[in-house]
Amino acid sequence: MKIGIMGVGHIGKTLVQRLSAAGHDVKVANSRGPETIGADVLAFGGRAVSAADAVADVDAVILSIPLNRLPQIAPLIAKVPADTVVIDTSNYYPARDGRIDTLEAGQVESLWVAEQLGRPVVKAWNAIGSDSFAKKAKPVGSPDRIAIPVAADRETDRKVAMALVEDTGLDAFDAGTLAESWRQQPGAPSYCTDLTREEMPAALAAADAARLPKRRDLAVAAIMERFGDGTTNPDADWAVRLNRALCM
């Protein structure tokens, strides 16, 4: 499959590496130009290109950039054919993204993204921490393989996204429509808690929309406090344990 990826942050980098290693034709771009993309990102065959090239002549586009920057690339995405699958990995964090009133009022993040881009999207790879994504891939059939929810409105989009998730070493779990994707937003039991396919249904069902913002902000505050001093930083799994304690 021909894939264009926008963004080479922690999630984007692993996406490029995993999907290239799985045999896909992967192009990647960032906001600073192809010459700034490191060789480690491209080690498995990904190609660094301009943003316009990344979304041209591809079967799927994966957006792995901060949520508040998505409106800026809407003109670029508007040029993508209607049948191209567009996958969004972002999450809303007010401290980083600034206050977005409609999201504060309860609009589902993925529906906001779809409105900004003017087209259907898939929500995937948003509910796993970057360290778990980089280090915990497992072969298909492994009993402790991490599952992540995938939400979409178009069935063809869902099938493509779920297949790509599987190619990155995770179990893809059908989480329903974009309207239900609030169940995989920050603060939800399925968010960054490294659950298996068997554990995922109960976690999605247990989500409480009213509690998500508070739990999200508590997790951010705790992480900022603990990771602020390089001499006392906890291990990477500490964040998973924190999310489980706060949200499950």
Secondary structure, DSSP 8 states (H G I E B T S, - for coil): -EEEEE--SHHHHHHHHHHHHTT-EEEEE-TT-GGGS-TTTTTTS-EE--HHHHTSS-SEEEE-S-GGGGGGGHHHHTTS-TTSEEEE-----HHHH---HHHHTT--HHHHHHHHHTS--EE-S-SS-HHHHHH----TT-TT-BEEEEEESSHHHHHHHHHHHHHTTSEEEE---GGGGGGGSTTSTTTTS--BTTTHHHHHHH--GGGHHHHHHHHHHHHHHHSSSTTT---THHHHHHHHHHH-
